[in-house]
Amino acid sequence: MKRIVIFASGSGTNAENLIRFFHNRDNASVIQVLTNNPRAKVLDRAKKLNVSTLCFNKIAFTETKDVLNILKSANPDLIVLAGFLWKFPESILNEFPNKVINIHPALLPKYGGKGMYGKFVHEAVVNNKEKETGITIHYVNEHYDEGAIIFQAKCDVKDTDTVQDVAVKIHELEMEYFPKVVEKLLK
């Protein structure tokens, strides 16, 4: 059985989708959800689905080996960032090479980088009158949103689309494709 650890900072809809997708499967399961946000709704979602959770601070993540040691103990086959906003430390990336992936709500390399997440990405897409947008699932490296691209899915952006319209389209792509790509990576 392959083991998945999820990092999330917010509401946790992608994390919940992954947990539900792998629930009762014999090939993989989500064994833990970690967050840097003690008020993140992802904690409630994971607990309701009987998945272990852990909240950590910046010191435990970047200055000590606390989070690294937790991950070593969990021995994940894949670490999935699902709305996790901090840059990943090189110490963890070095310990788990090609085992850390992220989902981004745009077609990278457009609209990536520090501070480009969620509504900020959708606002940029609408303000720049893009004709299409989408999601990118990519490996995580030492730079924000610059790791090798694994998968992209696109959707059209109409001239009349609002930021919320774009957010809904992106969310639909995430719900459809993220679990399938994770499952494929674990084969």
N, CA and C of each residue as an Amber inpcrd file, in Angstrom:
protein
   561
   0.8480000  -1.1840000   0.0000000   0.0000000   0.0000000   0.0000000
   0.8910000   1.2440000   0.0000000   0.6870000   2.1130000  -0.9800000
   1.4450000   3.3610000  -1.0770000   0.8830000   4.3660000  -0.0780000
   1.7850000   5.1860000   0.4410000   1.4470000   6.1190000   1.5150000
   1.5660000   7.5590000   1.0130000   0.5000000   8.3550000   1.2450000
   0.4450000   9.7470000   0.8160000   0.3520000  10.6440000   2.0440000
   1.1820000  11.6830000   2.0810000   1.0810000  12.7290000   3.0950000
   0.7240000  14.0120000   2.3590000  -0.2650000  14.7290000   2.8680000
  -0.7180000  15.9700000   2.2610000  -0.3320000  17.1530000   3.1430000
   0.1580000  18.2210000   2.5070000   0.3760000  19.5030000   3.1670000
  -0.6540000  20.4680000   2.6190000  -1.3530000  21.1820000   3.5030000
  -2.3550000  22.1560000   3.0890000  -2.3760000  23.3090000   4.0880000
  -2.8000000  24.4760000   3.6240000  -2.8480000  25.6580000   4.4980000
  -4.2430000  26.2440000   4.6640000  -5.2110000  25.7640000   3.8920000
  -6.5000000  26.4420000   3.8720000  -7.6990000  25.5450000   4.0630000
  -8.6680000  25.7130000   3.1570000  -9.9630000  25.0480000   3.3230000
  -9.8860000  23.5300000   3.1610000  -8.9910000  23.0520000   2.3260000
  -8.7840000  21.6180000   2.2440000  -9.6830000  20.8570000   1.2970000
 -10.2870000  21.5190000   0.3210000 -11.1590000  20.7840000  -0.6060000
 -10.3590000  19.7880000  -1.4470000  -9.1640000  20.1720000  -1.8720000
  -8.3410000  19.2240000  -2.6240000  -7.8780000  18.0710000  -1.7400000
  -7.5150000  18.3750000  -0.5080000  -7.1040000  17.3230000   0.4190000
  -8.2550000  16.3450000   0.6640000  -9.4480000  16.8800000   0.9100000
 -10.6070000  16.0100000   1.1310000 -10.8820000  15.1510000  -0.1030000
 -10.7780000  15.7420000  -1.2710000 -11.0050000  15.0000000  -2.5090000
 -10.0150000  13.8450000  -2.6340000  -8.7530000  14.0980000  -2.3140000
  -7.7400000  13.0360000  -2.3750000  -8.0150000  11.9540000  -1.3270000
  -8.3580000  12.3600000  -0.1140000  -8.6520000  11.3840000   0.9410000
  -9.8150000  10.4810000   0.5140000 -10.8740000  11.0900000   0.0220000
 -12.0450000  10.3100000  -0.4060000 -11.7170000   9.4040000  -1.5950000
 -10.9370000   9.9200000  -2.5390000 -10.5720000   9.1370000  -3.7220000
  -9.8260000   7.8610000  -3.3270000  -8.9000000   7.9740000  -2.3840000
  -8.0840000   6.8220000  -2.0140000  -8.6730000   5.9920000  -0.8710000
  -9.7930000   6.4420000  -0.2890000 -10.4460000   5.6840000   0.7720000
 -10.9550000   4.3590000   0.1970000 -10.7130000   3.2870000   0.8820000
 -11.1410000   1.9430000   0.4790000 -10.4680000   1.4420000  -0.8010000
  -9.3520000   2.0150000  -1.1710000  -8.5710000   1.4870000  -2.3000000
  -7.4500000   0.6500000  -1.7280000  -7.0230000  -0.3340000  -2.4880000
  -5.9660000  -1.1990000  -1.9820000  -4.5840000  -0.7940000  -2.4770000
  -4.5130000   0.2580000  -3.3260000  -3.2110000   0.6460000  -3.8640000
  -2.5440000   1.7910000  -3.0950000  -3.3360000   2.6650000  -2.4540000
  -2.7630000   3.8170000  -1.7600000  -3.7700000   4.3990000  -0.7780000
  -3.2490000   5.1550000   0.1870000  -4.1240000   5.8810000   1.1030000
  -3.4120000   7.1190000   1.6210000  -4.2130000   8.1080000   2.0040000
  -3.6850000   9.3040000   2.6420000  -3.5360000   8.9720000   4.1180000
  -2.2940000   9.0480000   4.6040000  -2.0420000   8.6410000   5.9880000
  -1.9610000   9.8200000   6.9490000  -1.7290000  11.0400000   6.4040000
  -1.5920000  12.1780000   7.3060000  -1.7630000  13.4820000   6.5340000
  -2.3070000  14.4840000   7.2320000  -2.4090000  15.8380000   6.7010000
  -1.6430000  16.7520000   7.6520000  -0.7240000  17.5220000   7.0940000
   0.0600000  18.4680000   7.8760000  -0.2680000  19.8820000   7.4260000
  -0.2960000  20.8110000   8.3830000  -0.6030000  22.2020000   8.0600000
   0.2180000  23.1520000   8.9080000   0.4280000  24.3310000   8.3520000
   1.0830000  25.4140000   9.0680000   0.0580000  26.3860000   9.6690000
  -1.2260000  26.0900000   9.4820000  -2.2870000  27.0120000   9.8890000
  -3.2120000  26.3260000  10.8980000  -3.1140000  26.6800000  12.1780000
  -3.9420000  26.0060000  13.1930000  -5.4400000  26.2360000  13.0120000
  -5.8260000  27.2170000  12.2050000  -7.2470000  27.4800000  11.9510000
  -7.7040000  26.9630000  10.5900000  -6.8640000  26.2300000   9.9050000
  -7.2000000  25.7360000   8.5690000  -8.3710000  24.7530000   8.6360000
  -9.3130000  24.9250000   7.7460000 -10.4690000  24.0290000   7.6910000
 -10.0680000  22.6160000   7.2760000  -8.8910000  22.4780000   6.6570000
  -8.4250000  21.1540000   6.2660000  -8.2970000  20.2320000   7.4860000
  -8.0140000  20.7960000   8.6500000  -7.9000000  19.9780000   9.8660000
  -9.2210000  19.2920000  10.1840000 -10.3200000  20.0370000  10.1200000
 -11.6390000  19.4580000  10.3870000 -12.0060000  18.4200000   9.3330000
 -11.7240000  18.7390000   8.0720000 -12.0510000  17.7960000   6.9900000
 -11.3210000  16.4710000   7.1840000 -10.0380000  16.5420000   7.4820000
  -9.2450000  15.3260000   7.6540000  -9.7080000  14.5290000   8.8740000
  -9.9580000  15.2100000   9.9720000 -10.3940000  14.5210000  11.1870000
 -11.7250000  13.7960000  10.9680000 -12.6540000  14.4440000  10.2490000
 -13.9460000  13.8070000   9.9600000 -13.7740000  12.5420000   9.1240000
 -12.6810000  12.4850000   8.3650000 -12.4190000  11.3190000   7.5160000
 -11.3890000  10.3830000   8.1450000 -11.1540000  10.5690000   9.4390000
 -10.2590000   9.7010000  10.2240000  -8.8290000   9.6660000   9.7090000
  -8.3390000  10.8200000   9.2790000  -6.9470000  10.9310000   8.8510000
  -6.2040000  11.7570000   9.8920000  -5.0620000  11.2690000  10.3010000
  -4.2260000  11.9450000  11.2820000  -3.8290000  13.3300000  10.7950000
  -3.8060000  14.3070000  11.7140000  -3.4120000  15.6730000  11.3600000
  -2.3180000  16.1580000  12.2940000  -1.5780000  17.1240000  11.8100000
  -0.5340000  17.7340000  12.6170000  -0.3500000  19.1690000  12.1640000
  -0.2560000  20.0770000  13.1260000   0.0010000  21.4800000  12.8430000
   1.4180000  21.8020000  13.3160000   2.1410000  22.5690000  12.5130000
   3.5230000  22.9010000  12.8500000   3.7540000  24.3900000  12.5930000
   4.8440000  24.9020000  13.1560000   5.1730000  26.3070000  12.9550000
   6.3930000  26.4500000  12.0410000   6.7430000  27.6850000  11.7350000
   7.8370000  27.9770000  10.7990000   9.1710000  27.4180000  11.3030000
   9.4100000  27.5160000  12.5910000  10.6710000  27.0180000  13.1480000
  10.7860000  25.5120000  12.9410000   9.7240000  24.7770000  13.2350000
   9.7390000  23.3210000  13.0660000   9.9160000  22.9210000  11.6100000
   9.4710000  23.7870000  10.7060000   9.5100000  23.4840000   9.2800000
  10.8380000  23.8530000   8.6400000  11.3730000  25.0240000   8.9940000
  12.5480000  25.5210000   8.2760000  13.8400000  25.5450000   9.0840000
  13.7450000  25.6370000  10.3980000  14.9590000  25.8120000  11.1950000
  15.3860000  24.5670000  11.9570000  14.4770000  23.6510000  12.1570000
  14.8290000  22.3930000  12.8310000  14.4860000  21.2380000  11.8930000
  14.7270000  20.0400000  12.3600000  14.4010000  18.8560000  11.5600000
  13.0970000  18.2100000  12.0270000  12.2870000  18.9360000  12.7880000
  11.0670000  18.3610000  13.3490000  10.1290000  17.8170000  12.2690000
   9.7880000  18.6470000  11.2870000   8.8690000  18.1930000  10.2360000
   9.5450000  17.1340000   9.3770000  10.8190000  17.3160000   9.0860000
  11.5590000  16.3000000   8.3220000  11.5190000  14.9530000   9.0320000
  11.7260000  14.9520000  10.3330000  11.7040000  13.6950000  11.0900000
  10.3140000  13.0640000  11.1190000   9.2860000  13.8900000  11.1720000
   7.9150000  13.3700000  11.1000000   7.6950000  12.6800000   9.7630000
   8.1640000  13.3140000   8.7020000   8.0260000  12.7130000   7.3680000
   8.8390000  11.4260000   7.2460000  10.0390000  11.4180000   7.7940000
  10.8460000  10.1850000   7.7550000  10.1200000   9.0490000   8.4600000
   9.4990000   9.3590000   9.5890000   8.7400000   8.3320000  10.3330000
   7.5360000   7.8490000   9.5390000   6.8780000   8.7640000   8.8270000
   5.6940000   8.4030000   8.0350000   6.0700000   7.6150000   6.7910000
   7.2850000   7.8210000   6.3000000   7.7990000   7.1210000   5.1280000
   6.8260000   7.1830000   3.9350000   6.4730000   8.4040000   3.5050000
   5.5090000   8.5160000   2.4060000   6.1250000   8.1550000   1.0570000
   5.2880000   7.6080000   0.1990000   5.6850000   7.3780000  -1.1840000
   5.5100000   8.6470000  -2.0000000   4.6160000   9.5290000  -1.5350000
   4.3780000  10.7940000  -2.2130000   3.9330000  11.8350000  -1.1920000
   4.4950000  13.0420000  -1.3270000   4.0940000  14.1880000  -0.5150000
   3.3710000  15.1320000  -1.4630000   2.1280000  15.4540000  -1.1200000
   1.2750000  16.2380000  -2.0070000   0.9540000  17.5790000  -1.3640000
   1.3160000  18.6520000  -2.0580000   0.9610000  19.9890000  -1.5940000
  -0.3630000  20.3580000  -2.2380000  -1.3460000  20.6070000  -1.4020000
  -2.7000000  20.9080000  -1.8880000  -3.1480000  22.2210000  -1.2560000
  -2.6660000  23.3150000  -1.8140000  -2.9740000  24.6090000  -1.2330000
  -2.0710000  24.9230000  -0.0580000  -0.8290000  24.4850000  -0.1330000
   0.1590000  24.7830000   0.9080000   0.9790000  25.9730000   0.4440000
   1.0970000  27.0090000   1.2830000   1.6100000  28.2920000   0.8240000
   3.0750000  28.5790000   1.1240000   3.7320000  27.7800000   1.9430000
   5.1350000  28.0460000   2.2520000   6.0470000  27.3340000   1.2680000
   7.1910000  27.9590000   1.0040000   8.1940000  27.3150000   0.1650000
   8.7610000  26.1200000   0.9200000   8.9400000  25.0210000   0.2040000
   9.4000000  23.7850000   0.8280000  10.9110000  23.8330000   1.0660000
  11.3560000  23.4360000   2.2610000  12.7840000  23.4590000   2.5670000
  13.5650000  22.4380000   1.7310000  14.7700000  22.8310000   1.3460000
  15.6140000  21.9300000   0.5670000  15.9340000  20.6540000   1.3310000
  15.9940000  20.7310000   2.6660000  16.3020000  19.5260000   3.4520000
  15.2550000  18.4340000   3.2210000  13.9920000  18.8190000   3.1170000
  12.9280000  17.8360000   2.8580000  12.9820000  17.3880000   1.4050000
  13.1850000  18.3320000   0.4920000  13.2620000  17.9670000  -0.9340000
  14.4170000  17.0170000  -1.1870000  15.5480000  17.2270000  -0.5160000
  16.7060000  16.3360000  -0.6900000  16.4450000  14.9480000  -0.1280000
  15.6770000  14.8910000   0.9400000  15.3610000  13.5930000   1.5730000
  14.3280000  12.8070000   0.7600000  13.4710000  13.5140000   0.0340000
  12.4020000  12.8810000  -0.7440000  12.4640000  13.3550000  -2.2040000
  13.5390000  13.0000000  -2.9100000  13.6800000  13.4800000  -4.2930000
  12.5790000  12.9320000  -5.2020000  12.0000000  13.8260000  -6.0020000
  10.9260000  13.4750000  -6.9360000   9.7270000  12.8170000  -6.2570000
   9.5160000  13.1640000  -5.0020000   8.3700000  12.6310000  -4.2620000
   7.4830000  13.7360000  -3.6990000   7.7570000  14.9910000  -4.0780000
   6.9580000  16.1170000  -3.5950000   6.3440000  16.7940000  -4.8080000
   5.0050000  16.8670000  -4.8230000   4.3100000  17.4970000  -5.9450000
   3.3770000  18.5860000  -5.4380000   3.0050000  19.4800000  -6.3420000
   2.1200000  20.5930000  -6.0070000   1.0880000  20.7520000  -7.1150000
  -0.0560000  21.3190000  -6.7480000  -1.0450000  21.7110000  -7.7510000
  -1.1310000  23.2310000  -7.7270000  -1.1230000  23.8190000  -8.9280000
  -1.1630000  25.2760000  -9.0630000  -2.3550000  25.6510000  -9.9390000
  -3.1000000  26.7160000  -9.5660000  -4.3240000  27.0600000 -10.2960000
  -4.1070000  27.9450000 -11.5250000  -3.0880000  27.6230000 -12.3010000
  -2.8300000  28.3400000 -13.5580000  -1.9650000  27.4450000 -14.4320000
  -1.8290000  27.8460000 -15.6620000  -0.9820000  27.1130000 -16.6010000
   0.4410000  27.6700000 -16.4880000   1.2190000  27.0520000 -15.6050000
   2.6020000  27.4950000 -15.4400000   3.3330000  27.3680000 -16.7740000
   4.2640000  28.2450000 -17.0640000   4.9160000  29.1660000 -16.1400000
   4.1690000  30.4770000 -15.8920000   3.0250000  30.6930000 -16.5260000
   2.2660000  31.9180000 -16.2620000   1.6920000  31.8970000 -14.8440000
   1.7040000  33.0410000 -14.2140000   1.0360000  33.2850000 -12.9360000
   1.5240000  32.3900000 -11.8030000   2.8290000  32.1330000 -11.7990000
   3.4380000  31.3900000 -10.7050000   4.2830000  32.3150000  -9.8520000
   4.8270000  31.7710000  -8.7910000   5.7340000  32.5210000  -7.9340000
   5.1150000  32.8670000  -6.5940000   5.9410000  33.4660000  -5.7490000
   5.5120000  33.8250000  -4.4000000   4.3040000  34.7570000  -4.4550000
   3.3040000  34.4650000  -3.6570000   2.1050000  35.2840000  -3.5810000
   1.0720000  35.0000000  -4.6520000   1.3940000  34.1230000  -5.5840000
   0.4510000  33.7860000  -6.6520000  -0.2550000  32.4800000  -6.2950000
  -1.3850000  32.6240000  -5.6530000  -2.2060000  31.4800000  -5.2770000
  -3.6620000  31.9210000  -5.2660000  -4.5530000  30.9450000  -5.4180000
  -5.9840000  31.1870000  -5.3020000  -6.4880000  32.3900000  -6.0670000
  -7.2050000  33.2490000  -5.3540000  -7.8680000  34.3830000  -6.0090000
  -6.8800000  35.3310000  -6.6800000  -5.6470000  35.4050000  -6.1870000
  -4.6570000  36.2910000  -6.7920000  -4.3110000  35.8300000  -8.2140000
  -4.2660000  34.5200000  -8.3940000  -4.0290000  33.9720000  -9.7350000
  -5.2350000  34.2590000 -10.6240000  -6.4180000  33.9840000 -10.1230000
  -7.6320000  34.1820000 -10.9280000  -7.8200000  35.6510000 -11.2940000
  -7.5230000  36.5600000 -10.3590000  -7.6090000  37.9920000 -10.6510000
  -6.6530000  38.3760000 -11.7820000  -5.4410000  37.8470000 -11.7360000
  -4.4520000  38.1530000 -12.7800000  -4.9120000  37.6260000 -14.1360000
  -5.4730000  36.4240000 -14.1380000  -5.9710000  35.8320000 -15.3850000
  -7.0720000  36.7080000 -15.9850000  -8.0360000  37.1190000 -15.1580000
  -9.1520000  37.9470000 -15.6360000  -8.6500000  39.3340000 -16.0610000
  -7.8160000  39.9450000 -15.2350000  -7.3220000  41.2930000 -15.5330000
  -6.4840000  41.3420000 -16.8090000  -5.7920000  40.2580000 -17.1130000
  -4.9680000  40.2030000 -18.3220000  -5.7310000  39.6810000 -19.5370000
  -7.0220000  39.4760000 -19.3400000  -7.9180000  39.0460000 -20.4270000
  -7.4130000  37.7980000 -21.1490000  -6.9530000  36.8340000 -20.3400000
  -6.5160000  35.5510000 -20.8980000  -7.6980000  34.8450000 -21.5450000
  -7.4330000  34.0970000 -22.5810000  -8.4750000  33.3300000 -23.2710000
  -8.5920000  31.9140000 -22.7060000  -7.5390000  31.4740000 -21.9900000
  -7.5870000  30.1580000 -21.3390000  -6.7570000  30.2000000 -20.0700000
  -7.0720000  29.2900000 -19.2010000  -6.3120000  29.0780000 -17.9760000
  -6.4080000  27.5960000 -17.6620000  -6.0200000  27.2060000 -16.4730000
  -6.0990000  25.7900000 -16.1350000  -5.3530000  25.4790000 -14.8630000
  -4.9680000  24.2210000 -14.7410000  -4.2070000  23.7630000 -13.5750000
  -2.8930000  23.1680000 -14.0490000  -1.9220000  23.2220000 -13.1790000
  -0.6360000  22.5790000 -13.4160000  -0.2920000  21.7540000 -12.1910000
   0.0260000  20.5070000 -12.4100000   0.5570000  19.6470000 -11.3500000
   2.0340000  19.4820000 -11.6800000   2.8900000  19.7820000 -10.6990000
   4.3260000  19.7890000 -10.9780000   5.1170000  19.2940000  -9.7690000
   6.3420000  18.8540000 -10.0560000   7.2450000  18.5120000  -8.9680000
   7.6720000  19.7950000  -8.2750000   7.9530000  19.6990000  -6.9970000
   8.3820000  20.8480000  -6.2120000   9.9120000  20.8670000  -6.1800000
  10.4660000  22.0520000  -6.4250000  11.9010000  22.2370000  -6.2420000
  12.1170000  23.4150000  -5.2950000  13.3310000  23.9450000  -5.2700000
  13.6510000  24.9890000  -4.2990000  13.0660000  26.3590000  -4.6470000
  12.3990000  26.4840000  -5.7920000  11.7840000  27.7510000  -6.1920000
  10.2690000  27.5790000  -6.3100000   9.5300000  28.6450000  -6.0050000
   8.0800000  28.5930000  -6.1440000   7.6850000  28.2800000  -7.5930000
   6.9050000  27.2320000  -7.7660000   6.2230000  26.9270000  -9.0350000
   7.1600000  26.7630000 -10.2270000   8.3870000  26.3010000  -9.9950000
   9.3300000  26.1330000 -11.0960000   9.7350000  24.6910000 -11.3360000
   9.1920000  23.7460000 -10.5800000   9.5400000  22.3460000 -10.7740000
   8.9770000  21.7980000 -12.0740000   9.5180000  20.6650000 -12.4910000
   9.1090000  20.0370000 -13.7500000   7.6060000  19.7740000 -13.7700000
   6.9910000  20.1200000 -14.8950000   5.5450000  19.9400000 -15.0540000
   5.2240000  18.4690000 -15.3060000   4.2430000  17.9690000 -14.5570000
   3.7730000  16.5920000 -14.6910000   2.5300000  16.5480000 -15.5740000
   1.6230000  17.5040000 -15.3610000   0.3170000  17.4690000 -16.0330000
  -0.2870000  18.8640000 -16.0580000  -0.9930000  19.1740000 -17.1460000
  -1.7830000  20.4010000 -17.2190000  -3.1380000  20.0850000 -17.8310000
  -4.1600000  20.7740000 -17.3550000  -5.5030000  20.7120000 -17.9500000
  -5.9640000  22.1450000 -18.1440000  -6.6460000  22.3940000 -19.2540000
  -7.0380000  23.7570000 -19.6290000  -8.5440000  23.9350000 -19.6190000
  -8.9370000  25.2070000 -19.4950000 -10.3320000  25.5930000 -19.6690000
 -10.3570000  26.9810000 -20.3080000 -11.4310000  27.2730000 -21.0010000
 -11.5860000  28.5730000 -21.6400000 -11.9550000  29.6360000 -20.6130000
 -11.5420000  30.8620000 -20.8970000 -11.9470000  32.0120000 -20.1100000
 -12.7100000  32.9320000 -21.0560000 -13.9670000  33.1610000 -20.7270000
 -14.7990000  34.0480000 -21.5550000 -14.5870000  35.4990000 -21.1460000
 -14.8500000  36.3970000 -22.0630000 -14.7210000  37.8300000 -21.7720000
 -15.6130000  38.2530000 -20.6070000 -16.7020000  37.5350000 -20.4160000
 -17.6560000  37.8820000 -19.3630000 -17.3620000  37.1850000 -18.0290000
 -16.3770000  36.2950000 -17.9950000 -16.0670000  35.5590000 -16.7650000
 -15.5410000  36.4880000 -15.6760000 -16.0620000  36.2860000 -14.4770000
 -15.5640000  37.0030000 -13.3000000 -14.4640000  36.1650000 -12.6530000
 -13.8190000  36.7380000 -11.6560000 -12.8140000  35.9920000 -10.8900000
 -13.4480000  34.7370000 -10.3000000 -14.6660000  34.8570000  -9.7800000
 -15.3580000  33.6990000  -9.2020000 -15.6700000  32.6530000 -10.2640000
 -16.0580000  33.0720000 -11.4590000 -16.3130000  32.1140000 -12.5440000
 -15.0560000  31.2960000 -12.8500000 -13.9220000  31.9930000 -12.9180000
 -12.6550000  31.3070000 -13.1850000 -12.3230000  30.3530000 -12.0350000
 -12.5460000  30.7950000 -10.8080000 -12.2760000  29.9440000  -9.6410000
 -13.0930000  28.6560000  -9.7060000 -14.3410000  28.7510000 -10.1060000
 -15.2090000  27.5610000 -10.2100000 -14.6640000  26.6090000 -11.2770000
 -14.2650000  27.1350000 -12.4150000 -13.7200000  26.2970000 -13.4960000
 -12.4430000  25.5890000 -13.0490000 -11.5730000  26.3140000 -12.3570000
 -10.3210000  25.7260000 -11.8710000 -10.6170000  24.6380000 -10.8390000
 -11.5420000  24.9190000  -9.9480000 -11.9030000  23.9360000  -8.9200000
 -12.4130000  22.6400000  -9.5630000 -13.2070000  22.7600000 -10.6030000
 -13.7110000  21.5630000 -11.3040000 -12.5610000  20.7650000 -11.9000000
 -11.5860000  21.4500000 -12.4950000 -10.4220000  20.7430000 -13.0510000
  -9.6310000  20.0510000 -11.9420000  -9.4420000  20.7400000 -10.8310000
  -8.7070000  20.1480000  -9.7050000  -9.4000000  18.8860000  -9.2030000
 -10.7060000  18.9630000  -9.0070000 -11.4570000  17.8180000  -8.4840000
 -11.3840000  16.6300000  -9.4510000 -11.4220000  16.8950000 -10.7370000
 -11.4070000  15.8140000 -11.7190000 -10.0280000  15.1790000 -11.8730000
  -8.9990000  15.9950000 -11.9730000  -7.6980000  15.4700000 -12.4040000
  -6.6850000  15.1910000 -11.2970000  -6.7190000  15.9320000 -10.2170000
  -5.6760000  15.7840000  -9.1960000  -5.5700000  14.3540000  -8.6590000
  -6.6600000  13.7320000  -8.2270000  -6.5410000  12.3550000  -7.7220000
  -6.0250000  11.3740000  -8.7790000  -6.4580000  11.5390000 -10.0140000
  -6.0290000  10.6330000 -11.0850000  -4.5350000  10.7450000 -11.3470000
  -4.0150000  11.9650000 -11.3310000  -2.5830000  12.1690000 -11.5560000
  -1.7870000  11.6020000 -10.3810000  -2.2480000  11.8260000  -9.1620000
  -1.5770000  11.2690000  -7.9850000  -1.5480000   9.7480000  -8.0870000
  -2.6700000   9.1530000  -8.4260000  -2.7280000   7.6930000  -8.5430000
  -1.7510000   7.1880000  -9.6020000  -1.6790000   7.8640000 -10.7200000
  -0.7700000   7.4620000 -11.7990000   0.6860000   7.5520000 -11.3460000
   1.0230000   8.5900000 -10.5930000   2.3960000   8.7480000 -10.0970000
   2.7900000   7.6370000  -9.1240000   1.8210000   7.0620000  -8.4640000
   2.1030000   6.0160000  -7.4590000   2.2310000   4.6180000  -8.0630000
   1.9570000   4.4810000  -9.3560000   2.0300000   3.1500000  -9.9730000
   3.4650000   2.7250000 -10.1870000
